[in-house]
Amino acid sequence: VQLQASGGGLVQAGDSLRLSCAASGLTFRNYGMAWFRQAPGKEREFVASISTSGNTIKYGDSVKGRFTISRDNAENMVYLRMDSLKPEDTAIYYCATKWGSTYPNWGQGTQVTVFS
C-alpha cells in the first residue's frame, strides 16, 4: 500500500490550500480515509475522516467549519480542502487508511506552513 500526500506549501493566514492523497496497492473503495497532522513538539492530531462511500465524515474540533474532506473512489484519491488557514494549522499533514478504529497505512506527509 502506498499513500502519496501532496499540495502542502507556505501560505499566509486566511489563505486556502487543498491537500491531495493518492492511494495505490489497495482496494481503495473498501477503506475509510483520514487526515492527521503533527506540529513540531506536539502530538499527532486527528484532522478529519471519511467513510468508504463518503457518507460519514468527522472533523477534529480545531478544524470544524474550515476544513473539508472528500474522496474520489474512481481516482483513488482523498482530498483535504483547508480554508481560513491559521498559523496554528502549521504542521506536517498525513493521510492514512481507516479500518474500523485503526489506521493501518500512512503516507509520508506534506508540510503546511501558515504565516501571519
N, C-alpha and C positions, 0 to 999 in steps of 0.2 A: 504494500500500500504506500502510495506517495501523495502527500498533500503539499502543494506549492502555493504559498501565500505571496501576494504582490499588491502594489498600489500604495504602499506607505510613502511618507515624504515629510518635508518640512513645510509647515503651513502656519499662517497667522491665526490667532484666536478669532473665532467667528466663522472661519472658513469651513469648507466641506472636503471630505475625501471619500472615495469608495475603495474598499479593500476587496480583493478577489482571492479565491482559493480554488485551485484546480485539483481535482481528485482523480487518481488513477489506480488501477490494480485492485479494485473492489467493485461490487455491485452497488453503485452509489445510491440508487433509489431505496435501498434497504437500510440505509444508515441515517439516523439523525445527525445533525452537524452543529457545531458550536464554535464560538469565538471566545478566546480568553486574552487577557493582556497581563503583562508584568512590567512594572516600572522599577527602576534601579532601587535596590534596597527594600523593596516591598514584596509581599507575597503575590502569587498569581491570583488574578481576579476574574471571575466569571463575567462575561460581557453579554452574550446572547446565545440562544439555541433555537433550532428549528427542527421540526419533526420531518419524517420521511416525505410526507405529502405537502408539507408547508403549512398545515392547518393549525399546528400548535407552536406558538412562539413565546419565548420567555426572554426577559431582559434583566440585567443587573440594575439595581436601584440607581446607580450613578449615571446610567446612560439612557434611562427610560425617557421617551419623548424626543430624544435627539438622534438615536441610532436606529437603523432599520436593517434587519437581517432578511435575506431572501435566498432562494436557491433555484437552479435550473437543472432539473434532472436529465433533460435531454443533452445537456452540455457537461454534466458532471461538475457543476460549479456552485459555489456558495459565495454570497456577497455580504459585505457589511457597509452600508451607507452611513457615514458619520457626518452629521450636521452640527452647526453651532459648537465647533470644537473649542475646548478649553485647554489651558496649559496642563491641567491635571489629567488630561487624556493622554499625555505623553507616555509612551510605553512601547514595548515590543508586542505586537499582536499576533496571536497564534490561532490557526484553525485546527479543529480536531473533529474526529468522528465521535458520534454519541451512540452508545449501545446500551440501552437500559439506563442505568445510573453510572455507567462507566464511560471513559473516554479513551478508547484503546489506541488510537493513532493520532499523531501530532505532526504538524508541518514545522518548517524551520523558523517561521516568524518573519514579520516585516515591521520595520521601525516607523513609528509615527511620532513626530516631534511638533509640538504646538507652542509657538512663542507669542508673548503678549505685546 
